[in-house]
Amino acid sequence: LTARAHLDGGLSYEQAGMGRKAAAAYEAALSVGASPLERAEAHIRLARVHRAESQWDDAVREARTAVSLAEAAGSDDLAAEAMNVEVGVHLMVGRLLEADELAVRALALARTARVRGITLQNRGSIAAQRRDFDTASALFAQSVSAFQEAGYELGMGFALVNGSAAARDAGDATKALELAERAAAVGRKVGAFDVVSVAVQNQAQALVALGRADEAEGPL
């Protein structure tokens, strides 16, 4: 198999939650003459697998290797994508300052709307953890716009869910309901049932906050 075939197979395993098989496929891609960009991509995906398994140090190591390879190959966008994996690690362990500093660097390097959207969404999550809900809402809205430009509907779904939660926490139940309804619609369209599940919970909470508790069971 070619490196690309191993990368594609690994992604299928990764999306199915089969981390060990995904990692084996990505390691196989590295062993069969992958191009510099394919090597960077393999290390990004290995970083994601390690992050999903809470192997923080391994995830950071793989992400930084991917950044170095991407920069050497002249791909700012791939370097920014790799940085975002490390941003996610910092977010998960509560290192918000490190997360935001790296996300700002990644945003400056991002060249495609998809990677820009990922970076904006991460910055929105950082702001939300800091309880700066106005900033979080603005960043999630920018993320949705970037994902729309990229045609990346799954990313839109997550950004809308996060925007809904930020609006709810900011006390804007009307906006929270609107964004949650949009998130649920996108999630159903692309079959992302994790997005739908969180979106309908956000809808119900917003309806209760709006004094429409009798409608709250509908989305559920």
C-alpha positions in Angstrom: 0.0 0.0 0.0 1.1 3.6 -0.6 1.5 6.1 2.2 -1.8 7.8 1.1 -3.6 4.5 1.3 -2.3 3.9 4.8 -3.3 7.5 5.8 -6.8 7.0 4.4 -7.2 3.7 6.2 -5.9 5.2 9.4 -8.4 8.0 9.2 -11.3 5.5 8.9 -10.0 3.7 12.1 -9.6 7.0 13.9 -13.1 8.2 13.1 -14.4 4.8 14.4 -12.6 5.3 17.7 -10.1 2.5 17.0 -7.0 4.4 18.1 -4.5 1.6 18.1 -5.3 0.5 14.6 -5.3 4.1 13.4 -1.8 4.7 14.9 -0.5 1.5 13.3 -1.8 2.7 9.9 -0.1 6.1 10.4 3.1 4.5 11.4 2.9 2.3 8.3 2.5 5.4 6.2 5.8 6.7 7.6 7.6 3.5 6.7 6.7 3.3 3.0 8.3 6.4 1.5 5.8 9.1 2.4 6.4 12.5 0.9 7.4 15.3 3.3 3.8 16.6 3.4 2.5 13.1 4.0 4.9 12.6 6.8 3.7 15.8 8.4 0.1 14.7 8.0 0.9 11.3 9.6 2.4 12.9 12.6 -0.6 15.3 12.9 -2.9 12.3 13.0 -0.7 10.4 15.4 -0.8 13.5 17.7 -4.6 13.4 17.5 -4.7 9.7 18.4 -2.4 10.3 21.4 -4.5 13.3 22.5 -7.7 11.3 22.3 -6.1 8.7 24.6 -4.9 11.4 27.0 -1.3 10.7 26.2 -0.4 14.4 26.5 3.4 14.3 26.1 3.2 12.0 23.1 0.6 14.1 21.5 2.7 17.3 21.9 5.8 15.6 20.6 4.1 14.3 17.5 2.4 17.7 16.9 5.7 19.5 17.1 7.4 17.0 14.8 4.5 17.7 12.3 5.1 21.5 12.6 8.8 21.1 11.8 8.1 18.9 8.8 5.4 21.2 7.5 7.5 24.3 7.9 10.4 22.6 6.1 8.1 21.6 3.3 6.8 25.2 3.0 3.2 24.5 4.1 2.1 27.1 6.6 -1.4 25.8 6.6 -0.3 22.3 7.6 1.9 23.7 10.3 -1.1 25.7 11.6 -3.2 22.5 11.6 -0.5 20.7 13.6 -0.3 23.6 16.1 -4.0 23.3 16.7 -3.5 19.7 17.9 -1.1 21.0 20.6 -3.6 23.8 21.3 -6.2 21.1 22.1 -3.8 19.4 24.5 -3.2 22.6 26.4 -7.0 23.2 26.5 -7.7 19.8 27.9 -5.2 20.1 30.7 -6.1 23.7 31.5 -3.0 25.5 30.2 -5.1 28.4 28.8 -2.3 30.9 28.3 -0.1 28.5 26.4 -3.1 27.4 24.4 -4.1 30.9 23.3 -0.5 32.0 22.5 -0.1 29.0 20.2 -3.5 29.5 18.7 -2.6 33.1 17.8 0.5 31.9 16.0 -1.5 29.2 14.2 -4.1 31.8 13.1 -1.3 33.9 11.5 -0.1 30.8 9.5 -3.5 29.4 8.5 -4.1 29.7 4.8 -7.3 27.8 4.2 -10.8 28.5 5.6 -11.0 25.1 7.2 -7.8 25.5 9.3 -8.8 29.1 10.1 -12.1 27.8 11.3 -10.5 25.2 13.5 -8.2 27.8 15.0 -11.0 30.3 15.7 -13.0 27.6 17.3 -10.1 26.7 19.6 -9.7 30.3 20.5 -13.4 30.5 21.2 -13.1 27.5 23.5 -10.3 29.2 25.3 -12.3 32.3 25.8 -15.3 30.3 27.1 -13.1 28.5 29.7 -12.0 32.0 30.8 -15.7 32.8 31.1 -15.3 35.6 28.6 -18.5 34.6 26.8 -18.8 37.7 24.6 -15.4 37.0 23.1 -16.2 33.3 22.8 -19.4 34.0 21.0 -17.7 36.3 18.5 -14.9 33.8 17.8 -17.4 30.9 17.4 -19.4 33.1 14.9 -16.2 33.7 13.0 -15.5 30.0 13.0 -18.9 29.2 11.6 -18.3 31.7 8.8 -14.9 30.2 8.0 -16.4 26.6 7.9 -19.2 27.8 5.7 -16.6 29.2 3.3 -14.7 25.9 3.4 -17.9 23.9 2.9 -17.0 22.0 6.1 -20.4 21.2 7.6 -19.2 19.0 10.5 -17.0 21.9 11.7 -20.0 24.2 11.4 -22.0 21.9 13.6 -19.4 21.9 16.4 -18.9 25.6 16.2 -22.7 26.3 16.4 -23.0 24.0 19.4 -20.2 25.8 21.1 -21.6 29.2 20.2 -25.0 28.1 21.6 -23.3 27.1 24.9 -21.4 30.4 25.1 -24.6 32.4 24.4 -26.4 30.4 27.1 -23.7 31.0 29.7 -23.7 34.7 28.7 -27.4 34.8 29.6 -28.7 35.2 26.0 -31.2 32.4 25.8 -32.7 33.6 22.5 -29.4 33.4 20.7 -28.6 30.1 22.4 -31.8 28.6 21.1 -31.3 29.9 17.6 -27.7 28.5 17.4 -28.7 25.2 18.9 -31.5 24.8 16.4 -29.0 25.5 13.6 -26.5 23.1 15.1 -29.1 20.3 15.3 -30.1 20.8 11.7 -26.5 20.6 10.5 -25.8 17.6 12.7 -28.8 15.7 11.3 -27.8 16.6 7.7 -24.2 15.2 8.1 -25.2 12.3 10.5 -23.1 13.7 13.3 -25.3 12.5 16.2 -22.9 13.7 18.9 -23.5 17.2 17.6 -27.3 16.6 17.5 -27.3 15.2 21.1 -25.6 18.3 22.6 -27.6 20.7 20.4 -30.9 19.4 21.5 -29.8 19.6 25.2 -28.8 23.2 24.5 -32.2 23.8 22.9 -34.1 22.4 25.9 -32.0 24.5 28.4 -32.6 27.7 26.3 -36.4 27.0 26.2 -36.5 26.6 30.0 -34.6 29.8 30.4 -37.1 31.6 28.1 -40.0 30.4 30.2 -41.1 27.8 27.6 -40.5 24.7 29.7 -43.6 23.0 28.1 -41.7 23.0 24.8 -38.4 21.8 26.2 -39.2 18.1 25.9 -39.9 18.5 22.2 -36.2 18.6 21.0 -35.4 15.7 23.4 
